[in-house]
């Protein structure tokens, strides 16, 4: 491999902002924020909005809003009856 062209691969902590769930993984991402992990070391902290702790596929709690199809929305918008 050529030196100087690859990003720095390091361990980082990803934290789900919705639930507070955090996990340690490797990444090339960097952050100005740091956190002390369970092993006593300090790692960069990356905040994410969705993780396996809050994603509907993994939790089984899916929010589903039936907005109707395009025709239904058109009819409703212009007060038309089927």
N, C-alpha and C positions, 0 to 999 in steps of 0.2 A: 504494500500500500504506500502511496505517496504521503509524505509527512506534510503537515500544515494545511491540508485541504479538507479534512474531516472534522465535523463538529465534536465538541467535548461530550462524551457519554458519561453520565454520572447518575448516582442514586438521588431521587427526589421523592417528596411526599405529595401525593395528590389528596386534596380534601374536598369532599362534597359539601357545597355551601348550604344545601337544603337540609341535610341530616347531620352534618358534622363528622360523618364517616371518613376515615383517612386510611391510606395504604401506601406502603413504600414500594417503589418500582424504579426501573432504570429509564432514563430519558435524555434526550439532547436539549430539552427545553431548559431555560434558566429563569430565575425569578429574583427579585430584590428582597422578598420576604423569606424568612427562615423559620424553622420550627425544630425544637428538640424532640427527637423521636424516642421511643421506648428503650432503645439500646444505649441511650445517653449521648449519641452523636447528633450534630446539628446538620440538617439538610435543607435545601431550597424547598419552599412551599408553593405549590401550584393549586389554585382554587378552580374547581370545576362545578358545573351546574347539575350534571347527571352522572351517576355512577351505578354500579350494580345494586347499591343499597336503595336507590330511589327510582330506578328505571322500571316502568310497568311490566316489561317482559320478565324480569327477575322477581319482582315483588308479587305479581299476580293481581295487582290493583290498577286496573286501567280506567282512565277517565275517557268516556266516549260521549261525545255530544252529537246527536243526530241533527245535522243542519239541513238535511234534505238535498235533493239533487238540484241541478241548475234550473230545470223546468219548474220544480216546486218553488224555488226561491223567486223566479220570475213571476209566477202566478201570484205569489203572496205579495210581492212588491207592488204589482199593479192591480191588486184586488180582483183577480180573475178566478173563476170557478172552473173546475175540470169538467 
